[in-house]
Amino acid sequence: MGKIIGESFDPYVDEQVKIRQQKLGQTNRDNDLLTYITSKTSWIRLASSVDISQEKANELGTNQIGSSLAKNNVLQGGNSRSTGNKFIPRAGVIDAYGEDPTQAYGFNSTAEFGLIPPPSVESFEITPKNNGSLSVAEVKLKCFSKQQFKIIETLYLRIGYHLLLEWGHSLYYNIKGELISNPIFSIPSEALFSEGAAGVADVLKTIKDTREESDGNYDGLVGRVTNFNWNVTPDGHYDIKISITSTGDVIESLAISTPLPSKGEEDSTKVGSDEEDKEKRAATAIDKTPLGRILKYIQMALNWPNIIGPLYLNEFGSRTKYDGVNILGIKLSTTSVVKYINPLTNDKVLNLVGFNDVTPHKDPPTGNTNIKKPEAENEIVYINGEGTSSDYDYYYLKFGALLRIIQNFLLIYNKAPGDNTPLEPLFRIDYDYDDNKAYLPADVFSIDPRICIIPSRVTGTYRGFWTDYISQTQTFKELNKLLGTDFFDPNNEFICNFMHIHLNIGFIKQCLIDSLNNEGDIKFLDFLSKICEGINSKLCNYVQFEPFHDKDTNTLHIVNKANSDKLLENSPPVTRFRVGLLPQGESSFVKDVSIESTIPANFATQIAIGAQANNNEGIYNSSPFSRWNAGLEDRIFKEKKTAANSSAAEDKKAQTEKEEEEKFKELVEALGETIYYYNDFDLDEDLWDLEIAVKDYFKIQLQRLETQEQASSPMIIPISLSLTMDGISGIKIFQKYTITEDFLPDSYQNSVEFIVKGVTHTIDNGGWVTKIEGQCIPKVNYALVDSLPNRSKITAGATAGASVGTAFAQFSSSTTNGTAVQQFSGSTPNANALRLVLNKLGYKEKGEEISNGGDISMELANYAIAVFTEIKTQYPNIDVRVTGGNDKYHQKLSYNSAHKRGDGLDFVISPSDPTTLANIDLLLQGFAAGNRNPAVSFINEYDSPTKAASAKHFHIRMGRDKSGYNKIQNAYALADKGQLITYNIA
């Protein structure tokens, strides 16, 4: 899977889809294409990781030891043998009974039973498990004698041992359109049998590389045998079934409470004694686990920075003191903060905690880890939140540092024989500080420092007892100075680097306690899930972090399932599978399409309420269905509202708005007061009491952003789209795809997209078949953020006092998605001038879309008149229809655009074949190059639709825009060289 929800397919997958559809759509079929259509088959290969001792070889009656037996019994088209680094299928008939490493028929035969075929793989099916984080393969084998079964049983029926399953097409087109026949993909198998200690990461990398080399026509899975069964048929055959689970299955059962050897007399007894105080027993047990011990010593280093720091961390902890508030000349408290600037390395952890005979894992600087920045500054921080009282001591550890410690000290590791140095963990954890990003639709801060803290740009105004009732602007200046600002992405103010979140060590310990099971073990995945839930809650659900294992790289990621869309603004277009009735020149390799709706009863009620809702009132989770059903009305039950909004309550609307305004004013004041306490490091009950109010404030903000589509709605529409097709590899969980528009109803085309939730592969006598299970999600309008000049900052000070009413009105109106924009009734001289020319040229307008939201600018009218006149002159047989201008649709959108200003116009042409589109594109380039001051530009949304486009069209506008920027610059360059005809606007 990708780390970001909603990524496009990898380029080689997208190109493979296109080349198949192109080739199958050809009407003049050459010999290569006929061969491909009629002769395409699939192959399967299964190899074992089992090495054989001399004693076991003697028992089997063979002289093949080490990896030799596995190399010479690779199952592919019968069984294959290894010669050097190549796998050669056995062929021919044996000359004499016995073990022959080269012949196929009669392999391991005896005179008693005669010649028999070699063992082989018959078929397999791979299905996703656990939301796609695991794959389970059910493989069917067949062998024909007891001696063959003895070898198969030794190599392949070993619970917990690894097997490599590979498969692919014997005939395929690469993305260059070349027909490839009988490819030999042996590198993953070679890695499995390499003389060095090849680990799972090495084999997975070769599988990934071979997928790309084959352009999606090869795939593989390395996993452990988790089950098997076999039976003997009446004719003496052995039918065998093996279950193989991909790497990562151990994550769910992995415990991180196993004691490590350490200095001192540490009792490692697990929870379960007869002590009366269970909570105390649990906390004591946690301190004795490896992670609990590390956390305890980190706290000690923060308490004694001038003593423990230089002795064990090679650094004096940086301490800063802040004087408290003076009342009548009396200093109430002094706050102390401490941080260690340098990273908490493996060596520092060993020195600090005193682990004996422990060699932690260390990722190499290069290789398969893909960790760009493994360490960071300010990883451990301390705040004495209320004077010298120990009740308010806050110790923090960065999220990335916590995950790095777990990977390097607490997992299970593959080690070389006779060497205690861990070569690689059983799975990797992605703790990269630079490459784990989340989109934040607005500035936010943690509402509870007992869980986590982050630097923040939020500002507010506080006027209260502690400021002598003088209104003062409040910021997070001091907290940001303590934590550092690496949390903020330097290139995009909407994005954060979330591994820099500081987790409260007390919270981490509580998650350990809450993850203890009845056996006294701490399950790693349960623990990490609780960490993520705490972060999500205290950052007001602006993020939705969740652990997810990527089986293709054997890496555990923290993925953000909310608001990931804006991280993908420059991603390639979503891959489109062609299905249904297709025009000439196009065809499909999709065998079956299924759309299914499975809606639980309670969810159906929410949908029924939200189907025609015009606002978020009490039906927040139904808003995507409101957008999906735009333009539809139930004439039996026309409008669904609560009693508070009934006609009887409409008379009290002004009073209700005033009450809501007063409530919002209280939330604004709570926000400012919270920031004051944070900046003063006054982290006690006064701050905690404000948590609910601040959370309500951010909830209003998030609802506003979701309505404006600056943030993703949390809803997933319970409609699935599955595609069954000729086998293809490289499609990952959480990637997006779609299908041809003529197959989907209009309501689906403009409102939903599909995201991969499962991929199934099957090979049998019918060949390799892939099935993609997709989930329907609301379509994201990417253009909204593009239209914003900068972040809509949450600034409580700007909404305080006299301006609170204005602020509340903004919040209230922005949560009303269905408010109609009135038909513009003023004069539209510029639009009318354009209409006269359209009529003269024989072109049309869709309704009154040019100006039913307001007049267009004179400059745009002149630009459009010049363009349409030139089209008529050069291409008189082309029809033009204007579909948008300063129209109601664009006016009611929450973001500013050229359309709203009267500077943008959309039109479509007919015919819209590639040649005609290219001609109009070239003409518009000529207009752009010939009119640079004032500038005009265009976007060809036939070829490169923007992510907000609802249909294919040309868009022309006054001024420049970053969409299509490269094409405009290229047009300038061509014109300057005299290689492009330019046109001037009169």
Order of alpha helices (4+ residues) and beta strands (2+ residues): alpha-alpha-beta-alpha-alpha-beta-beta-beta-beta-beta-alpha-beta-beta-beta-alpha-alpha-beta-beta-alpha-alpha-beta-beta-beta-beta-alpha-beta-beta-alpha-beta-beta-beta-beta-beta-beta-beta-alpha-beta-beta-alpha-alpha-beta-beta-beta-beta-alpha-alpha-alpha-alpha-alpha-beta-beta-alpha-beta-beta-alpha-alpha-alpha-beta-alpha-beta-alpha-beta-alpha-beta-beta-alpha
